[in-house]
Amino acid sequence: MAAQRNTAAPKAKSDRDNGGKRATPRRRRDRERTISDILDAAEKLLAEKGPDGFGLAELGREADISFGLIHHYFGGKEGLLRAVLRRSLKELGDEVGRIQADGSFWSREAPAVHAVFDIAARRPAFPRLAAWGLLTGLLDGEPVSDEFQADRDAFREMLVAFREQAPADTRENVPAITTLLLSAVLGFNLIRPTMVADYAWSDDDDERVRELLASAMIALTKRAR
């Protein structure tokens, strides 16, 4: 006699399947965590490959996020890149605000220089993306200009603080000094990967550049004798 065929529906796995261990349900991603994960993954790829070196499909795999979610939150790659820039600028703005509030912004220890340098070092994608954005016009279009208005206002306030706290005979040079500082930091971080690859560059070398830059900025703002 033929064995009776089992036609029952497969039994659903219990939460103690897989060797008796309780299965961990996949947590629902909240909006802020999802956006943060996408931006973190984008910064990693930007630092490794540059803005033109990856697509949104690769970003989705890196972040373990669906391709559709990236479009949902950012509307495409340009919106994503602006969001990465905004996050770095916000971090810089928060740090500048802190040292303005505690009165150390223009001290001889050059905390403003350290703030700019350290944030660029923590976020290596930022210098590459900022340079790319300036060269391609990403930062120059009117919608982008409007989007960055709060950051522009923050930097304008930073220049005002520079002028107020700088020695009287160097106040007119403050915009030029600020430009030199930002250019030096961005330029250094753009060539740093080459230095690491070809010249065994180390963290000690980073620190030497940081301190030399601070010393140079202090010298530029010293009262003339």
N, C-alpha and C positions, 0 to 999 in steps of 0.2 A: 504493500500500500504506500502510495506516495506521501511523503511528509507534507503536512499542511503548511501552506505558504503564509508567512507572517505579513499581513497587510496593514498592521498598525502603523500610525504615523511615528516617525523617529521621536524619541524622547528628548525633550529640550534639555540642554545642559544645565545642571544646577550650579549655584554659586560655589559649590564645593567640588566640582569636577576638576580635572587636571591634577590627579594625584591627591585628592582630598583637600587641597588648599583652596581657601576662599578666593574667588576671582575678584580682582579689583576693577570696579566699573570705571569706564573712561569718564573723566571729569568733563563736564561741559565748560568750554572755554568762555570766559567772560570777555567783553569787548576790549577792555584795557589790556588784559593779558595777551589777547590775540594780536592787537596792534603792536605791543611791545615785542612779542616774539618775531613778528614780521620785520620790524625795524632792526632788531638785533641780527637777524639773519642777513638782512640787506647790508648792514655795516660790515659784516664778515666778508661777504662777497665783494663789496666795494673795495675793501682793503686788499683783497687778494687779486682782483681782476679789473678793478676800475669800473666806472659807470657803464661803459659800452661792452663789458666783458661777460655779462650774464643777462638772461631773460627772466621773465616772471615765472615761467614754468620751473626753471632751476631754483629760483627763490622759493617757490612753493614747496619743492622737495626739501630744501635746506631747512625751512621753518616748520616742516610737517603741517602745512596749511594748504587748503584747497586753493587752486588757481582763482576760483570765483571769489573767494574772500578777499584776496588782494585787490581785485577790481572793485569789490564792494566798498572797501575802506578807503582806497586811494584813487580809484578811477583810472588807473594805468600807471605806467612807469614814471612819467614825469611827476605825477602827484606823489608817488612813493619817494622819489629823490628829494622833492621839496620837504617832505615830512622828515626825512633823515637829517637834512640841513637844519630844519627848525629845532629838532631835539638837541642837536649840538649847540646851536645858538642859544637855546633856552638855558642849557647848563652853564654856558659861559656868562650869560646875562645874570643868572642867579648868583654865580660866584662874584661877579663884578659888584652886584648889589650888596653882597655880604661885606666885602672889603670897603665899600663906600660907607656902609652903615657903621662899621667899627672904627672908621677914621684912619685906616692903615693904607688906603689906596695909593697915596703918593709918598709913602715912607721910604727911607733909604734902603730898606730891605727889598724893595721892588716887588711887592706882592702882586701888582697888576701884571707884570711880566711873567711871573710864575704861574698865575692863573691862566693866561692865554697859552703858555707853553704846555702846561700840564694837561689841559683839556684836549689840546691837539694830540698829545702823546697818548692819552687814554682812548681817543677815538681816531685811529689812524685813517679811517675812511673820510673824515671831515676835510682835511686839506686837499685830498684828491678831488673830492666832490665839489668843494668850493671853487677850486681852480677850473674844473670842467664846466661848472655852471657859469662862471664869468666868461669863459671862452666861447661857449655855445649860446649864450644869451639867456640861459635858464633863469638867471637872477635879474634880468633887465626888463622882461615883459611887464606890461601894466598890471595884469592880474597877480603876477608874482610880487611885484612891487607893493601892491595893496596888502597881500598876504604877509609880507615881511615888515609892514609898517611899524608894528609894535617893536620889532627888533631894531629897526632903524631909529626909532625914538629912544630906545635904551642906549644905543651907541652914541646918539646925539647928547644924551644926558651924561654919558661917560666923558665925552670931550669937554662938556661944560665943567665937570668935576676936575678934569685934568687942568683946565685953564685956571680955575679958582685956587687950586692947591699948589700949582707949580710956582716956582720963583718968578717974580714979576718980569724979569728980563728974558724969560724963556717962554712966556705964555703964548706969544704969537707963533712959536714953533710947534705948539702942541699937535695940530693936525698932521704935520710932517713927521713928528716923532711917532705918533700913533700909527701912521702908515708904514713907517720903517719897522715898527714892532710886528705888526700883523704880517707884513711881507716876509720878514725874516723867519717867523714861525712857520708860515705856510711853505715857504721855500725849503726850509730845512727838512720838514716832514715829507716833502715830495721827493727829495734826493736820498733820504735816509735808507730806504730799501736797497738802493745801489751800494751805499756805504756798508751796510750789513753784509751783503752778498760778496763784495769784492775786497773789503778791507777789515774784516773781522771786527766790525763796530760793536761796541758793548754798551751796557747801561751806564758805565762810568763815563763813556764818551758823551752820552746823552746829557749827563749831569754837568759835564764841562761846558757844553754848548749852552745849557740853561743858565749857568752862572755867568758865563761870558756875556750872554745877551743881557742879563740883568745889569751887569756892570756897565755895559755900553749905554743902556737906556738911562741909568743913573747919571753917567757922565754927561749925557746930552742935556739933562735937565738941571744940572748944577748951576747955581748962581754964578754969573761971570764976576771975576775979580778985577 
